[in-house]
Amino acid sequence: MKKLLWAILATAIIAGANPETCYAKKKSKKNDKKEQVKDTTAKESKYEKLIKGAKTQKGMFTLHITNDNKLLVEVPDSLMNRTFLLSSRVAATTDPKIFVAGEMTTNPFMIRFSKNEQSLFMHLVQHRNIIDENDPIAASFDKNFGDPIIKAFKISTQNGKDVVVDMSDFFKGNEKIISPMPTPTPGSSSKIKTGTYTAANSYILGAKSFPQNSEIRSVLSFNCTVTMHRSLVLLPERPMTPRIYDRRVGFFSSGKNIYSSDKDRIDYTKYVHRWRLEPKEEDREAYFRGELVEPAKPIVFYVDSAFPDKWRDIVKQGVEDWNTAFEAAGFKNAIIARDYPKDDPDFDPDDMRYSCVKYAVTDIANAMGPSYVDPRSGEILTADVIWYHNVISLVHNWRFAQTGAVDKRVRKETFDNDVMRESLRYVASHEIGHTLGLMHNMGASYSFPIDSLRSPSFTQKYGTTPSIMDYARNNFVAQPGDYERGVRLTPPILGVYDIYAINWGYRLIPDAKTPKDEIPTLDKWIEEKKDDPMYTFGAQQFPGAYDPTDQTEDLGNDHFRAGEMAVSNLKIIMKNFEKWLFDEGKDFTTIQEQYAAIVQQYNRHLRHVTPYIGGVLFKEVRQGENELPYTYLDKATQKKAMRWILNQVRTYRDWLMPADLMQRINAPTNYASSVHRYIPAYLVNPTVLFRIQEGGIIDPVKNYTLDSYLNDLIAEVFKTTYQGRKLNNIERDLQSETINQFIRYSSLKPASSGIRNLDFTDDIDLES
């Protein structure tokens, strides 16, 4: 038995020491390790593989930029079907004639996301048609006004319930809906920027994400290279309560078609554009008691660090000037101007969370103040003032041509800083007014009597206009000596209309639960000012003016007297501007530019009188008011305008373009001769003749009939011929151009005599 046991034990020991058996055991261990490695690899999910090595930004959406320049966007399940605003803005460009840094290339629009097992869908959220969700017809409304899918993204993977999609091509490609070079609409006459897109030169530049927004930047290559900044902003689930638009107060607005089973028609309603200014919860009672309170969220504008120090504070002052208006609406410190922060890594002037005054170094002589709203309610979410560098030359030329005869401070090539700051403050305030929702009020200045514009006490109180949202510039009515007497030559800091309009648009109305509940109070505020012309709103006319009381660049309620006084001042400037601007050894560039400004100013004064011919006066009238919404100007006024204009045509060459001056300053001798084409073209323009005909039909005794107007026109134009006097060059040009225009509008071809069929806009020195 012992021998048997030893034999078994020996066999076992030998078997355990067998090389094959040992190898097998080692192999098994190795395989175990391989299995362990394999298990570890299996634990690295598809999501982890996808974002491995990527630069990640966490926030509303988690954004990943991979090593091969893909933009992966992680969309949380919790944000499905929430509403976002998507904007596209130029951050930088290689050609400022195509784009300007800071401008929006498309209006921001609302989107939402939905998904299925394979794809994430981007929907364009429609907002023009709305309905109360509790209305019985709401189910049918939803079937007929769905949100169309504008883009589908294949789901790459998921992170829990959140989906990950590749949006690289959407943001770095020439995606139609956000392209800075959109495809022209068939039949559209608008000028649209065009360029050839090059995909190989385009890429994702960077991305940031925050709790309520995500920011994506990409470089797109067209004929120029443009850096685009796209903002995705989460909109509040409950929009701001809107305020219903009224044409008697000048706010920008958005239209809605409101469907209801309670009405016999679709209710078309407009909502004004305004910021959400509300008192803090603890201050609401004080606010409604009439106390001034600070808003829960003030309006903040950041001023570009590119602004020269000599102008920065006055631009900021122009922003904060509007606090006077907001105090009328019950809010103090409602609008704040700050410099671009130097130590905030999250600040980005292209981020839609920040409203900015941006300096654009280009040769454009202008400024603009667009704002961007929540389309559901009209709430202004962000705004910009684009301040083009060459606006400096614009305000310089205005001051020189409009006040040079009475203000020796502007008779120089470069203004002293205090003079320029006066004008820049006005520019800043005007553009900020737009960002607060206010439209141009071109009828404002007509409310001022001409004599009041020469009154020191009146102008010091009111300036040149009751609204800086008018295109009322500097006091060209003032005569030599008026400035020394204390007459103000510039627009007001804010006009009385501006303060009134902000109160109307922003003051909260107690106990009003719906927009319609506010209407009685809003109407009451308008009614209180109804008989004071300073509070009248006159909308800008396009493409040209035919209500003479509602014009751009005019002053006062008598354009004939204003024109005479302004032309008298221009004659003084013409006699002296060479001497005032003389700089030995320099070329004539500055002299020529100032001469062009004088000619342009003269053309404005002609343009202020031409709308009296075929003129129509419009008034916003409501049912029950004993007034007419429009009236045609009477014959006597139109005839006066015709004679005034033709007298200018016959006399302007002697003082505005004397041959010896044109030769000295190296300017064409016929530089301003476009007047001889513009005036006859206007006097026989079919649109003007149509309005004259309408007025004659309504009242043939008081108003011009078409026949009587044409007879008077021919008699005035050809009176030298009728009198048997010899024609000089001025009379010959006037008569031949009038004949030319008759031939043009009668569809007859010009005779072989060489009379040219001129285009209505040929060389007309008039601003658009």
C-alpha positions in Angstrom: 0.0 0.0 0.0 2.8 2.4 0.9 4.6 1.6 -2.3 1.4 2.3 -4.3 0.9 5.7 -2.6 4.5 6.7 -3.2 4.1 5.7 -6.9 1.0 7.9 -7.3 2.7 10.8 -5.5 5.8 10.4 -7.7 3.7 10.4 -10.9 1.9 13.5 -9.7 5.2 15.3 -9.0 6.6 14.3 -12.3 3.4 15.4 -14.1 3.5 18.7 -12.3 7.1 19.3 -13.4 6.3 18.4 -17.1 7.5 21.3 -19.3 4.3 21.1 -21.5 2.1 21.3 -18.4 4.2 24.2 -17.0 4.0 26.1 -20.4 0.3 25.5 -20.5 -0.1 27.0 -17.1 2.0 30.0 -18.1 0.1 30.4 -21.3 -3.0 30.4 -19.4 -1.7 33.2 -17.2 -0.7 35.2 -20.2 -4.1 34.7 -21.8 -5.6 35.9 -18.5 -3.6 39.1 -18.9 -4.7 39.4 -22.5 -8.3 38.9 -21.4 -7.7 41.6 -18.8 -6.4 44.0 -21.4 -9.3 43.2 -23.6 -11.7 43.8 -20.8 -10.1 47.2 -20.1 -10.4 48.2 -23.8 -14.0 47.3 -23.7 -14.6 49.6 -20.9 -13.5 52.6 -23.0 -16.8 53.6 -24.5 -17.5 54.8 -27.9 -18.2 58.3 -26.4 -14.7 58.3 -24.8 -13.1 57.2 -28.0 -14.9 59.9 -29.9 -13.7 62.8 -27.7 -10.3 61.4 -26.8 -7.7 64.2 -27.1 -10.4 66.8 -27.9 -10.5 70.3 -26.3 -13.7 70.3 -24.3 -15.8 73.2 -23.2 -18.7 72.4 -20.8 -21.8 74.5 -20.5 -25.3 74.7 -22.0 -24.0 72.4 -24.7 -20.7 70.5 -24.1 -18.4 71.4 -27.1 -15.5 69.3 -28.2 -12.9 70.3 -30.9 -11.1 67.2 -32.0 -7.5 66.8 -33.2 -8.7 66.7 -36.8 -10.7 69.9 -36.4 -14.1 68.5 -36.0 -16.7 70.2 -33.8 -18.6 67.7 -31.7 -21.7 69.1 -30.0 -23.2 67.3 -27.0 -26.9 68.3 -26.8 -28.5 67.4 -23.5 -31.8 65.5 -23.5 -33.2 68.2 -21.1 -32.8 70.8 -23.8 -34.8 69.0 -26.5 -37.6 71.2 -27.8 -36.4 74.3 -25.9 -36.1 77.5 -27.9 -32.7 79.0 -28.9 -31.7 82.1 -30.8 -28.9 81.5 -33.4 -26.9 84.5 -34.6 -24.1 85.0 -37.1 -21.7 87.9 -36.7 -18.4 88.9 -38.4 -15.6 88.9 -35.9 -12.8 89.8 -38.3 -12.4 90.3 -42.1 -9.7 90.8 -44.7 -11.9 93.2 -46.7 -13.9 95.9 -44.9 -15.7 96.8 -48.2 -17.5 93.4 -48.0 -17.8 93.0 -44.3 -17.2 95.1 -41.2 -16.1 93.4 -38.0 -19.0 93.4 -35.5 -21.9 93.3 -38.0 -24.5 90.6 -38.1 -24.7 89.0 -41.5 -28.2 87.6 -41.0 -31.0 88.4 -38.5 -30.8 86.0 -35.6 -33.6 83.4 -35.8 -35.1 80.8 -33.4 -34.4 77.1 -33.5 -35.1 74.0 -31.5 -33.8 70.5 -31.5 -35.6 67.1 -31.6 -34.2 63.6 -32.2 -35.0 60.0 -33.1 -32.7 57.0 -32.9 -30.5 58.0 -35.8 -30.5 61.8 -36.0 -30.7 65.1 -34.3 -33.0 67.6 -36.1 -32.7 71.4 -36.1 -36.0 73.1 -36.6 -36.7 76.7 -37.6 -39.2 77.9 -35.0 -42.0 79.9 -36.6 -43.3 82.8 -34.6 -45.4 85.0 -36.9 -48.5 82.9 -36.3 -49.6 82.3 -32.7 -52.6 81.0 -30.8 -53.6 80.6 -27.1 -52.7 77.0 -26.3 -56.1 76.6 -24.5 -58.1 77.6 -27.6 -60.3 74.8 -29.0 -58.7 75.2 -32.5 -55.1 74.9 -31.1 -54.8 71.2 -32.1 -55.5 72.1 -35.7 -53.2 75.1 -35.5 -50.3 72.9 -34.4 -50.9 70.6 -37.4 -50.8 73.5 -39.8 -48.0 75.6 -38.3 -45.3 73.2 -37.5 -41.6 74.1 -37.2 -39.8 72.9 -40.4 -36.6 70.9 -40.2 -33.7 72.9 -41.6 -30.8 70.5 -40.8 -30.4 66.9 -39.7 -27.2 65.7 -37.9 -26.3 62.0 -37.7 -26.0 61.0 -34.1 -22.4 59.8 -33.6 -22.9 58.5 -30.1 -24.6 59.1 -26.8 -23.5 60.2 -23.4 -26.3 58.8 -21.3 -29.4 60.4 -22.7 -27.4 63.2 -24.3 -26.6 62.9 -28.0 -23.3 63.8 -29.7 -23.3 65.1 -33.3 -20.7 66.5 -35.6 -21.6 70.1 -36.5 -18.3 70.9 -38.2 -19.7 71.4 -41.7 -22.6 73.4 -40.5 -20.4 76.0 -38.8 -17.4 76.0 -41.1 -19.2 75.4 -44.4 -21.2 77.8 -46.5 -24.5 76.7 -44.9 -27.3 78.5 -46.7 -29.3 79.6 -43.6 -26.3 81.1 -41.8 -24.0 82.0 -44.8 -22.5 85.4 -44.8 -22.9 85.3 -48.5 -26.6 84.2 -48.9 -28.1 83.2 -52.2 -30.1 86.0 -53.8 -33.9 85.5 -53.8 -35.2 85.1 -57.4 -36.5 88.4 -58.6 -35.0 90.4 -55.7 -33.4 93.7 -56.6 -31.5 94.0 -53.3 -27.7 94.0 -53.4 -26.5 90.8 -51.8 -22.8 90.0 -51.0 -21.5 87.2 -53.2 -18.3 85.2 -53.2 -16.9 81.8 -54.0 -16.6 79.6 -51.0 -13.4 77.5 -50.6 -13.8 74.6 -48.2 -10.1 73.7 -48.0 -9.3 77.1 -46.6 -12.1 77.0 -43.9 -11.9 75.6 -40.4 -13.3 75.7 -36.9 -11.3 78.3 -34.9 -12.6 77.8 -31.4 -15.6 77.3 -29.1 -16.8 78.4 -25.7 -19.8 77.3 -23.7 -21.6 78.9 -20.8 -24.7 78.0 -18.7 -27.1 79.9 -21.0 -25.2 80.1 -24.3 -22.6 78.5 -26.6 -20.2 80.5 -28.8 -18.5 79.0 -31.9 -16.0 80.7 -34.1 -14.9 79.6 -37.5 -12.8 80.9 -40.5 -14.6 80.9 -43.8 -12.8 81.5 -47.1 -14.6 83.4 -49.9 -13.1 86.1 -52.1 -12.1 87.4 -48.7 -11.4 85.5 -45.5 -13.9 86.1 -42.8 -14.0 85.0 -39.2 -17.5 84.2 -38.2 -18.8 84.1 -34.6 -22.0 82.2 -34.0 -24.0 82.5 -30.8 -26.6 80.0 -29.6 -28.6 81.5 -26.8 -31.2 79.7 -24.7 -34.4 81.8 -24.6 -36.5 81.9 -21.5 -39.4 79.4 -21.3 -41.8 82.3 -20.5 -41.3 85.2 -22.9 -41.5 88.8 -21.7 -45.0 90.3 -21.7 -45.1 92.2 -25.0 -46.4 95.7 -25.5 -48.7 96.4 -28.5 -47.4 98.8 -31.1 -49.1 102.1 -31.9 -48.2 104.0 -35.1 -48.5 107.3 -33.2 -45.2 106.5 -31.3 -42.1 105.5 -33.2 -40.9 102.1 -32.0 -39.5 99.2 -34.1 -41.9 96.3 -34.0 -42.6 92.7 -35.0 -45.9 91.6 -36.5 -48.0 88.6 -35.4 -51.1 86.8 -36.9 -53.1 85.9 -33.8 -55.6 83.0 -34.4 -58.6 82.7 -32.2 -62.0 81.0 -32.2 -63.4 84.1 -30.4 -63.0 86.5 -33.4 -64.4 86.7 -36.9 -61.0 87.4 -38.4 -57.3 86.8 -37.8 -56.0 89.5 -35.5 -52.9 91.1 -37.0 -50.9 92.7 -34.1 -47.5 94.2 -33.7 -45.3 94.2 -30.6 -42.8 96.9 -29.9 -39.1 96.2 -29.5 -37.9 97.1 -26.0 -35.6 95.8 -23.3 -37.0 93.9 -20.3 -36.7 96.6 -17.6 -38.4 95.5 -14.4 -38.0 96.6 -10.8 -36.4 94.2 -8.3 -39.1 92.2 -6.5 -38.6 94.1 -3.3 -39.0 97.4 -5.1 -42.2 96.7 -7.0 -44.5 98.5 -4.6 -42.2 101.5 -4.5 -42.1 101.6 -8.3 -45.8 101.7 -8.6 -46.0 104.4 -5.9 -44.0 106.5 -8.3 -40.6 106.3 -6.7 -37.5 105.9 -8.8 -36.0 102.4 -8.5 -33.1 100.6 -10.1 -34.0 97.9 -12.6 -33.4 94.2 -11.7 -31.2 94.0 -14.8 -29.9 97.3 -16.2 -29.0 97.8 -19.9 -25.2 97.7 -20.2 -23.1 98.9 -23.2 -19.4 98.1 -23.4 -17.4 100.7 -25.3 -14.6 99.4 -27.6 -11.0 99.8 -26.3 -10.2 101.0 -29.9 -11.9 104.4 -29.2 -9.3 107.2 -28.8 -9.1 108.4 -25.3 -10.1 111.9 -26.3 -13.5 110.6 -27.4 -14.2 107.6 -25.2 -15.8 109.5 -22.3 -18.1 111.5 -24.5 -19.3 108.4 -26.3 -20.0 106.8 -22.9 -21.8 110.1 -21.9 -23.9 109.7 -25.1 -25.0 106.3 -23.9 -25.9 107.3 -20.4 -27.7 110.5 -21.5 -30.7 108.2 -21.9 -31.0 107.8 -18.2 -32.9 111.0 -18.2 -35.6 109.4 -20.3 -35.7 106.2 -18.2 -36.2 108.3 -15.1 -39.4 109.5 -16.7 -40.4 105.8 -17.0 -39.6 105.2 -13.3 -36.1 103.8 -13.4 -32.8 105.2 -12.3 -29.4 104.0 -13.5 -31.2 102.0 -16.1 -28.5 102.3 -18.8 -24.7 102.0 -18.0 -21.6 102.5 -20.2 -18.5 100.6 -19.4 -15.1 100.1 -21.1 -14.2 96.7 -22.5 -13.1 94.7 -19.4 -9.3 93.9 -19.4 -9.4 91.1 -16.8 -12.5 89.1 -17.7 -11.5 86.0 -19.7 -15.2 85.3 -20.5 -15.8 88.7 -22.1 -16.1 88.7 -25.9 -17.7 91.6 -27.8 -19.1 89.1 -30.3 -20.9 87.1 -27.6 -24.6 87.9 -27.7 -24.6 88.4 -24.0 -22.8 91.7 -24.4 -24.0 94.9 -26.0 -21.2 97.0 -27.4 -20.3 100.2 -29.1 -17.8 98.9 -31.7 -15.2 100.9 -33.5 -14.8 99.9 -37.2 -11.7 101.3 -39.0 -13.1 101.8 -42.5 -13.7 104.6 -44.9 -17.5 104.4 -44.4 -18.9 107.8 -43.2 -21.7 106.5 -41.0 -22.8 104.8 -37.8 -25.6 102.4 -37.1 -27.4 101.0 -34.0 -29.2 97.7 -34.7 -30.8 95.6 -32.0 -31.8 92.0 -31.9 -34.9 90.6 -30.2 -36.7 87.6 -28.9 -39.1 87.2 -31.9 -41.9 85.9 -29.6 -42.2 89.0 -27.5 -40.1 91.9 -29.0 -37.7 91.8 -26.0 -34.4 93.3 -27.0 -31.7 90.7 -26.1 -28.6 92.5 -27.4 -27.6 95.5 -29.4 -24.6 97.1 -31.1 -23.5 100.5 -32.2 -21.2 100.1 -35.2 -19.1 103.2 -35.2 -17.4 103.6 -38.6 -14.2 105.6 -38.4 -15.1 108.0 -41.2 -18.2 109.2 -39.4 -15.8 111.9 -38.2 -15.6 113.4 -41.7 -19.4 113.3 -41.9 -20.0 115.3 -38.7 -17.2 117.6 -39.7 -18.7 118.4 -43.0 -22.2 118.8 -41.5 -20.9 121.3 -39.0 -18.9 123.3 -41.5 -21.6 123.5 -44.2 -24.5 124.1 -41.8 -22.9 126.5 -39.3 -19.7 127.8 -40.9 -21.2 131.2 -41.6 -22.0 131.8 -38.0 -19.5 129.8 -36.0 -15.8 130.6 -36.5 -14.8 127.5 -34.5 -15.7 125.2 -37.4 -13.7 127.1 -40.1 -10.7 124.8 -39.9 -9.6 121.5 -41.3 -9.5 119.8 -37.9 -11.9 120.9 -35.2 -10.8 121.6 -31.7 -11.7 118.6 -29.5 -14.6 120.4 -27.6 -16.4 121.1 -30.9 -15.9 117.5 -32.2 -17.1 116.1 -28.9 -20.4 118.0 -29.2 -21.1 116.3 -32.5 -19.9 112.8 -31.4 -22.1 112.9 -28.3 -25.1 113.5 -30.6 -24.1 110.6 -32.9 -23.7 108.2 -29.9 -27.1 109.2 -28.4 -28.9 108.9 -31.7 -27.6 105.4 -32.4 -28.2 104.3 -28.8 -31.8 105.5 -29.3 -32.1 103.0 -32.1 -30.8 100.2 -29.8 -33.5 101.1 -27.3 -36.2 100.4 -30.0 -36.8 103.9 -31.3 -37.3 104.6 -35.0 -36.4 107.8 -36.9 -38.8 110.6 -36.2 -38.5 112.6 -39.3 -41.5 114.8 -38.6 -40.2 116.1 -35.2 -38.3 119.3 -36.4 -41.3 120.6 -38.3 -42.9 121.4 -35.0 -40.5 124.3 -34.3 -41.4 127.7 -35.6 -38.6 129.2 -37.8 -38.2 132.3 -35.6 -37.8 130.1 -32.5 -34.6 128.6 -34.0 -33.0 132.1 -33.7 -34.1 132.5 -30.1 -31.4 132.0 -27.5 -33.8 130.9 -24.7 -35.8 128.5 -27.0 -32.7 126.8 -28.5 -30.9 126.5 -25.2 -33.9 124.6 -23.9 -34.9 122.6 -27.0 -32.0 122.7 -29.4 -32.9 122.3 -33.1 -35.5 119.5 -32.7 -37.8 117.8 -30.2 -36.2 114.5 -31.1 -32.6 113.4 -31.6 -34.1 110.5 -33.5 -34.9 113.0 -36.3 -32.3 113.8 -38.9 -32.2 117.4 -37.7 -28.6 118.4 -37.7 -27.1 121.7 -36.8 -28.8 125.1 -36.9 -28.5 126.3 -40.5 -31.3 128.8 -39.9 -29.1 130.8 -37.4 -27.6 133.9 -38.9 -24.3 135.7 -38.3 -24.3 137.1 -34.8 -26.8 134.6 -33.4 -24.2 132.3 -31.9 -22.7 135.3 -30.0 -26.3 136.1 -28.7 -26.5 132.6 -27.2 -28.4 130.7 -30.0 -27.7 127.0 -29.8 -26.3 125.5 -33.0 -26.6 121.8 -32.2 -29.4 119.3 -31.5 -30.5 118.8 -27.9 -28.9 116.2 -25.6 -32.3 114.5 -25.6 -35.5 115.9 -27.1 -38.8 116.1 -25.2 -40.3 113.6 -27.6 -37.5 111.1 -26.9 -38.3 111.2 -23.1 -42.0 110.9 -23.8 -41.4 107.9 -26.2 -39.3 106.0 -23.6 -41.9 106.5 -20.9 -44.6 105.3 -23.3 -42.6 102.2 -24.2 -41.0 101.2 -20.9 -43.2 102.4 -18.0 -44.9 99.4 -16.4 -48.7 99.6 -16.0 -50.1 98.3 -12.7 -52.8 95.6 -12.8 -52.4 95.0 -16.5 -52.2 91.3 -16.9 -52.3 91.1 -20.8 -51.0 93.4 -23.5 -54.5 94.5 -24.3 -55.1 95.5 -20.7 -52.4 98.2 -21.3 -54.1 99.8 -24.2 -56.4 102.3 -22.3 -53.4 103.7 -20.4 -51.2 103.8 -23.4 -53.9 105.7 -25.4 -54.4 108.1 -22.5 -50.7 109.0 -22.5 -50.9 109.7 -26.3 -54.1 111.7 -25.9 -52.5 113.9 -23.2 -49.9 115.1 -25.8 -52.1 115.1 -28.9 -52.4 118.8 -29.3 -48.7 119.5 -28.8 -46.8 119.1 -32.2 -43.5 118.4 -30.4 -44.8 115.0 -29.5 -45.9 114.0 -33.0 -44.2 111.1 -34.7 -43.4 111.2 -38.4 -42.2 107.9 -39.9 -39.4 108.0 -42.4 -40.6 108.0 -46.0 -39.3 105.6 -48.6 -38.1 105.8 -51.3 -38.7 109.6 -51.4 -40.6 112.2 -49.4 -44.0 113.5 -50.5 -45.2 114.8 -47.1 -43.2 117.9 -46.8 -43.7 118.1 -43.0 -41.9 114.8 -42.5 -38.5 115.1 -44.1 -34.8 114.3 -43.3 -32.2 117.0 -42.7 -34.7 119.8 -42.4 -35.4 122.4 -39.7 -38.5 124.4 -38.8 -42.0 124.7 -40.1 -41.3 126.9 -43.1 -39.0 125.3 -45.6 -39.2 128.4 -47.9 -37.8 130.8 -45.3 -35.4 128.2 -43.9 -34.1 127.6 -47.4 -33.6 131.3 -48.0 -31.7 131.8 -44.7 -29.6 128.6 -45.3 -28.7 129.7 -48.8 -27.7 133.1 -47.5 -25.3 131.3 -45.1 -24.0 129.1 -47.9 -23.2 132.2 -50.0 -21.1 133.5 -47.0 -19.2 130.2 -46.8 -18.6 130.1 -50.5 -17.0 133.6 -50.4 -14.7 132.7 -47.6 -14.0 129.0 -47.4 -10.8 129.2 -49.5 -9.4 131.7 -47.1 -10.7 129.9 -44.0 -9.1 126.6 -45.1 -6.0 128.0 -46.8 -2.8 126.0 -46.0 0.2 127.0 -48.1 1.9 124.2 -49.9 -0.9 121.7 -49.6 -2.9 120.3 -52.5 -6.6 121.1 -53.0 -8.0 117.8 -51.6 -9.5 119.4 -48.4 -10.8 122.4 -50.3 -12.5 120.2 -52.8 -14.1 118.0 -50.0 -15.5 121.1 -48.3 -16.8 122.4 -51.5 -18.6 119.1 -52.2 -20.1 119.4 -48.7 -21.5 122.9 -49.6 -23.0 121.6 -52.8 -24.5 118.6 -51.0 -26.0 120.9 -48.3 -27.5 123.2 -51.0 -29.1 120.1 -52.7 -30.7 119.3 -49.3 -32.4 122.6 -49.2 -33.8 122.1 -52.7 -35.0 118.7 -51.7 -36.9 120.2 -48.7 -39.1 122.3 -51.1 -39.6 119.8 -54.0 -42.1 117.6 -52.0 -44.5 120.5 -51.8 -45.2 119.9 -55.5 -47.7 117.0 -55.5 -47.4 117.0 -51.7 -49.7 115.1 -49.4 -50.0 115.8 -45.6 -50.5 112.6 -43.6 -51.9 112.4 -40.1 -52.5 109.3 -37.9 -56.3 109.5 -37.3 -58.4 107.1 -35.3 -62.1 106.4 -35.8 -64.3 109.0 -34.1 -61.7 111.8 -34.6 -63.0 114.7 -36.8 -59.9 114.8 -39.0 -58.8 113.5 -42.4 -56.0 111.0 -42.5 -54.5 112.8 -45.6 -54.9 116.0 -47.4 -53.5 117.3 -50.7 -51.6 120.6 -50.7 -53.4 123.5 -52.3 -52.6 125.0 -55.6 -51.2 128.3 -54.2 -48.6 126.4 -52.0 -47.5 124.2 -54.9 -47.2 127.1 -57.3 -45.1 128.9 -54.7 -42.8 125.9 -54.4 -42.5 125.6 -58.2 -41.4 129.3 -58.5 -39.0 129.0 -55.6 -37.3 126.0 -57.1 -37.0 127.4 -60.6 -35.6 130.6 -59.2 -32.9 128.5 -57.5 -32.2 126.8 -60.8 -31.8 130.1 -62.6 -29.5 131.7 -59.9 -27.4 129.0 -58.3 -24.6 128.9 -60.8 -23.5 132.5 -60.2 -22.6 131.9 -56.5 -22.2 128.1 -56.2 -20.0 127.4 -59.2 -18.3 130.5 -60.4 -15.8 129.6 -63.2 -12.8 131.3 -61.6 -13.3 129.4 -58.3 -13.7 126.1 -60.1 -10.5 126.7 -62.0 -8.6 127.7 -58.8 -9.6 124.7 -56.8 -9.2 122.3 -59.8 -12.9 121.3 -59.8 -15.0 120.6 -62.9 -16.8 123.7 -64.0 -20.1 121.8 -64.2 -19.7 120.1 -60.8 -23.1 121.1 -59.4 -25.0 121.1 -62.8 -27.0 118.0 -61.7 -29.5 120.5 -60.3 -30.5 121.2 -63.9 -31.3 117.5 -64.4 -32.8 116.7 -61.0 -35.3 119.6 -60.9 -37.0 119.0 -64.3 -36.9 115.3 -63.7 -38.8 115.8 -60.4 -41.3 118.4 -61.8 -42.6 116.0 -64.5 -42.1 112.7 -62.7 -45.1 110.4 -63.2 -45.5 109.8 -59.5 -45.7 113.5 -58.8 -48.1 114.1 -61.7 -50.3 111.2 -60.4 -50.6 112.8 -56.9 -51.4 116.2 -58.5 -54.1 114.5 -60.6 -55.6 112.9 -57.5 -55.7 116.2 -55.6 -57.4 117.9 -58.5 -60.1 115.2 -58.7 -60.8 115.6 -54.9 -61.0 119.4 -55.0 -60.5 121.0 -58.5 -61.1 124.5 -57.1 -58.6 124.6 -54.2 -56.1 122.1 -55.6 -54.1 121.9 -58.9 -55.7 120.0 -61.7 -53.2 118.2 -63.9 -53.9 120.4 -66.8 -53.5 123.6 -64.8 -50.3 122.4 -63.2 -48.7 121.5 -66.6 -49.7 124.8 -68.1 -48.2 126.7 -65.2 -45.0 124.6 -65.3 -44.5 125.2 -69.0 -45.2 128.9 -68.6 -42.6 129.1 -65.8 -39.9 127.0 -67.5 -40.3 128.7 -70.9 -41.2 132.3 -69.7 -37.9 133.7 -71.2 -38.9 132.4 -74.6 -42.5 133.7 -74.2 -41.1 137.1 -73.3 -39.1 137.1 -76.5 -35.8 137.4 -74.7 -32.5 135.8 -75.7 -31.7 132.5 -73.9 -28.6 132.3 -71.9 -26.9 129.0 -71.1 -28.9 128.5 -67.9 -32.3 129.0 -69.6 -31.2 126.8 -72.5 -30.2 124.0 -70.2 -33.4 124.3 -68.2 -35.6 124.2 -71.2 -33.8 121.5 -73.1 -33.8 119.2 -70.0 -37.5 119.8 -69.4 -38.2 118.8 -73.0 -35.9 115.8 -72.5 -37.9 114.6 -69.5 -41.2 115.1 -71.3 -39.9 112.9 -74.1 -38.6 110.3 -71.7 -41.9 109.9 -69.8 -44.0 110.0 -72.9 -42.1 106.9 -74.2 -41.0 108.8 -77.3 -37.5 108.4 -78.5 -35.2 111.4 -78.4 -34.9 113.1 -81.7 -31.6 113.1 -83.6 -30.9 116.6 -82.3 -28.7 115.0 -79.7 -30.9 115.5 -76.7 -29.9 112.8 -74.3 -32.5 110.7 -72.4 -30.9 111.1 -69.0 -31.5 108.6 -66.2 -33.3 110.2 -63.3 -30.4 109.5 -60.9 -27.6 110.6 -63.2 -25.0 112.5 -61.1 -27.6 113.8 -58.7 -25.7 115.1 -55.6 -28.4 114.0 -53.2 -28.0 111.6 -50.3 -30.0 108.4 -50.4 
